[in-house]
């Protein structure tokens, strides 16, 4: 008669030999060829319940799926193997550096002598580059690689010159060659980075000291350096008053300066943090270039020209910019019906501006508020 439990054989040896498979049964579980130092696979086989839903009382629950038990010895070996596993190194990020470094010689109008300035600007850019390159090779054993140069093509340029170097060269290193790079310009100009300039405005800056004297350029520069992030920053344009010094008649005014800030860190810091100048908190804003003024020569409105379809007047119609009459502005003196101190010369001051509707000036007056607030 067969039994459900395995019968121990006193003559059997453990572990069983490789030539003779060993089979044991324990509560319906069969263990085959299980060495001591290896995983032990335990296959539990129980009858399944063929019915659906809950099993009726007195019957066994459905059989569980095949389960794998791990002996303590094999578990320790697996943990040791996992501990020796090394993770692959993380891939390095590919940082693309600029292939060309450009610096600009800011000349702010050039040499004080007009004749010398004409001679400087008459020189070709490649001639200047070869001269500077030769002087660098005579001065330094291994100079930085100067590649090319060109005059600034900005319409509002004041005689600036741009040098180009191979590779990504920090500005501190380029600045050490400043005396050589400025040589062709007869001592006029300042060396500044070409990329990443940001022009800023500081509003509400005190204009005068305790002796009632307007702060000069040196005081402004020293005070601006105390603001966050500007202690060692490269200023592309040193701080100056937005208005001419002779026109400053208030206790507070605005200064402007430009800083080299390619990633925007300094600008963001100054815009969000609290900054102070001369003992007073100021507001820092980014400079926004004012658009070029466009005014129609027929209807004198701002924002279009006389050939534009936006002009409300026809081709054969004209309007006087002084009084708004239907005559040419050149004929206003002879057509004005009012009395004047000098016959034929209009000196009226009570006409309304065609754009701002204020009395006392005409629509082509440079001080017109509409022109100051112009935005296309």
Secondary structure, 3 states (H helix, E strand, C coil): CCCCCCCCCCCCCCCCCCCCCCEEEECCEEEECCCCCCCECCEECCCCCCCCCCCCCCCCCCCCCCCCECCHHHHHHHHHHHHCCCCCCCCCCCCCCCCEEEEEEECCCCCCCHHHHHHHHCCCHHHHHHHHHHHHHHHCCCCCCEEEEEECCCCCCCCCEEEEEECCCCHHHHHCCHHHHCHHHCCCCEEEECCCEEEEEEEEEECECCCCCECCHHHHHHHHCCCCCCCCCCEEEEEEECCCHHHCCCCEEEEEEEEECCCCHHHHHHHHCCEEECCEEEEEEECCCCCCCCECCCCCCECCCCCCCCCCCCCCCCCCCCCCCCCCHHHHHHHCCCCCCECCECCCCCCECCCCCCECCCCCCCCCHHHHCCCC
